[in-house]
Amino acid sequence: MNEISKKLSQFLLEKNVASGWSCVKDTIDQGYNSAFIYDFILRDAMYRIGEMWEENKISVAHEHLATGTCELILTKYHLEKLNDRYIKENSPSPRAMFFCVEGEEHDLGLKMASSLFEEYGWDVYDLGSNLPLDYAEYSLKKWQPEVVCISVSIRHHLPKLKETMERLQNISPGTTFIVGSRLHAESAFRSCCTAETLIAKDTSFLFQWLEDYRKEAGIINKGVLL
Ligand code: B12
């Protein structure tokens, strides 16, 4: 873990949004892109919070406080990106839908993914954490997104992920499904996905996918921020 991320985890625990933001700002000023900031600054700071909690160095209340502070910084980062550089287009943008599997409350990874899509000018429908599967199905039929992004963090939600993939891929076989998770390397996780499912280890994977999509679709200058 890098030093900036370590410092950030301390600021998150102190509810110090201003200093936490300056960690992110310094990284932006050094020329790093959004995927780096998400994976190696914000995510790693939260992983460190998790380790401290496991080692009984902090309480659950601290963990909640740190999460709230991280969410504020994430939102600020997202809005700055959009304010600074979002390019409005008249032509319709491709649509992507996001949710965490039913029961899953860990949604920071999902928020990072949806922000990245928005940076690339996509029409984003972020349905957040713990979306009941019936509503995921309903939303897929209603909005017919080109891409569906799903997040799962907890092992005992894997059976729900499997059911989700079976039901949604059956309804819409032409849709691209991207599933991101801290469990990405585990065979129990991989067995919930089909051969067509894209497994995202992190937002750097997504960044590359979005770049490739943009090139293939020939959508040059379509809200690209990086
Ligand atoms: C913060 C936190 C919480 C917060 C979550 C708040 C929130 N709004 O997200 C709160 C306090 C609510 C919480 C609750 C619980 N938590 Co918790 N939590 C954490 C902690 C410390 C950090 C999670 C986090 O935000 N990480 C940062 C994000 C950005 O990382 P990420 O999700 O991995 O995402 C990255 C990649 O995986 C990927 N990615 C993820 N999703 C997606 C999606 C797409 C589309 C893409 C492209 C990429 C992508 O890209 C991201 C960026 O690199 C972790 C520790 C850890 N090591 O993860 C424990 C952890 C995940 N929690 C754990 C547990 C056990 C729980 C509880 C059961 C505790 C309890 N007894 O109540 C509950 C369960 C709640 C529920 N039903 O889901 C365990 C899970 C173990 C397991 N069994 O799998 C962990 C690992 C802690 C531990 N070491 O035991 N938790």
Boltz pocket constraint, residues with backbone or C-beta under 6 A from the ligand:
constraints:
  - pocket:
      binder: B
      contacts: [[A, 38], [A, 39], [A, 42], [A, 43], [A, 46], [A, 47], [A, 49], [A, 50], [A, 51], [A, 53], [A, 54], [A, 60], [A, 63], [A, 64], [A, 67], [A, 103], [A, 104], [A, 105], [A, 106], [A, 107], [A, 108], [A, 109], [A, 110], [A, 112], [A, 113], [A, 149], [A, 150], [A, 151], [A, 152], [A, 153], [A, 154], [A, 155], [A, 156], [A, 178], [A, 179], [A, 180], [A, 181], [A, 182], [A, 183], [A, 200], [A, 201], [A, 202], [A, 203], [A, 206]]
      max_distance: 6.0
